[in-house]
């Protein structure tokens, strides 16, 4: 029986004053969402204003990832901050559009 590889998700955070840029690379889905959730919760607790989520290297986003984005946006908004999405690839942007959540987020080009 072949080994099934864990989905890859690399998360790095760069602080610029009060703001935070979270660069993610890989797949945002059920197995990897908790890692990203923990990072975004830490930034919410630290009062990052705003949190910019760089999606340019995200190759896959599923319903667990979309749910995570919505929850993070609400949590940050409750603390007076915002979650901004940056440069989603065409396939990721399409998933956001089909899910009907693009109106909830500010989406920046590259």
C-alpha positions as CSV (number, residue, x, y, z in Angstrom):
1,X,0.0,0.0,0.0
2,X,1.6,3.3,-1.0
3,X,2.1,6.1,1.4
4,X,-0.3,9.0,1.0
5,X,1.6,12.3,1.2
6,X,0.2,15.0,3.6
7,X,-0.9,18.1,1.8
8,X,1.7,20.8,1.9
9,X,1.2,24.2,3.4
10,X,4.0,26.6,4.1
11,X,3.0,29.7,6.1
12,X,5.3,32.6,6.7
13,X,4.5,35.9,8.4
14,X,6.1,39.3,7.7
15,X,5.3,42.2,10.0
16,X,5.2,45.8,8.7
17,X,4.4,48.1,11.6
18,X,1.0,47.0,12.8
19,X,0.1,45.1,9.6
20,X,1.0,41.5,8.9
21,X,1.5,39.8,5.5
22,X,0.8,36.1,5.7
23,X,2.3,34.3,2.7
24,X,1.0,30.8,2.1
25,X,2.1,28.3,-0.3
26,X,0.4,25.0,-1.1
27,X,-3.1,23.7,-0.4
28,X,-5.6,25.2,2.0
29,X,-7.9,22.4,2.8
30,X,-9.3,20.3,5.7
31,X,-5.9,18.8,6.7
32,X,-3.9,22.1,6.5
33,X,-6.5,24.6,7.6
34,X,-5.7,24.2,11.4
35,X,-2.1,25.4,10.8
36,X,-3.3,28.6,9.0
37,X,-6.1,29.1,11.5
38,X,-3.5,29.1,14.4
39,X,-1.4,31.7,12.6
40,X,-4.4,34.0,11.9
41,X,-5.6,33.6,15.5
42,X,-2.2,34.6,16.8
43,X,-2.2,37.7,14.6
44,X,-5.8,38.6,15.8
45,X,-4.6,38.4,19.4
46,X,-1.6,40.5,18.6
47,X,-3.8,43.2,17.1
48,X,-2.4,43.1,13.6
49,X,-4.0,45.8,11.5
50,X,-4.7,44.7,8.7
51,X,-3.8,41.1,8.0
52,X,-3.0,40.6,4.3
53,X,-3.2,37.0,3.1
54,X,-1.0,36.5,0.1
55,X,-2.7,33.7,-2.0
56,X,-0.4,33.9,-5.0
57,X,1.2,30.5,-4.3
58,X,-2.0,28.7,-3.2
59,X,-2.7,25.9,-5.6
60,X,-5.9,24.6,-4.1
61,X,-8.7,25.9,-1.8
62,X,-11.6,23.8,-0.6
63,X,-14.7,24.5,1.5
64,X,-12.7,24.1,4.8
65,X,-10.4,26.8,3.5
66,X,-13.2,29.1,2.6
67,X,-14.8,28.5,6.0
68,X,-11.5,29.4,7.7
69,X,-11.2,32.6,5.7
70,X,-14.8,33.7,6.7
71,X,-14.2,32.9,10.3
72,X,-10.8,34.7,10.4
73,X,-12.4,37.8,8.7
74,X,-15.1,37.9,11.4
75,X,-12.6,37.4,14.3
76,X,-10.4,40.1,12.9
77,X,-13.3,42.5,12.3
78,X,-14.4,42.0,15.9
79,X,-11.0,43.3,17.0
80,X,-11.2,46.3,14.6
81,X,-8.9,44.8,12.0
82,X,-9.5,43.3,8.5
83,X,-8.5,40.3,6.4
84,X,-7.4,41.3,2.9
85,X,-6.8,38.7,0.2
86,X,-3.9,39.3,-2.2
87,X,-3.3,37.9,-5.7
88,X,-5.3,34.7,-5.7
89,X,-4.5,32.4,-8.7
90,X,-7.2,32.1,-11.3
91,X,-8.4,28.7,-10.0
92,X,-8.5,29.9,-6.3
93,X,-10.4,33.1,-7.3
94,X,-12.9,31.0,-9.2
95,X,-13.6,28.9,-6.1
96,X,-14.1,32.1,-4.1
97,X,-16.5,33.4,-6.8
98,X,-18.5,30.1,-7.1
99,X,-18.8,30.0,-3.3
100,X,-20.2,33.6,-3.3
101,X,-17.7,35.0,-0.9
102,X,-15.8,37.5,-3.0
103,X,-18.0,40.3,-1.8
104,X,-17.0,39.7,1.7
105,X,-13.3,40.4,1.1
106,X,-11.1,43.1,-0.3
107,X,-9.1,41.4,-3.0
108,X,-5.9,43.0,-4.1
109,X,-4.1,42.3,-7.3
110,X,-0.4,41.3,-7.1
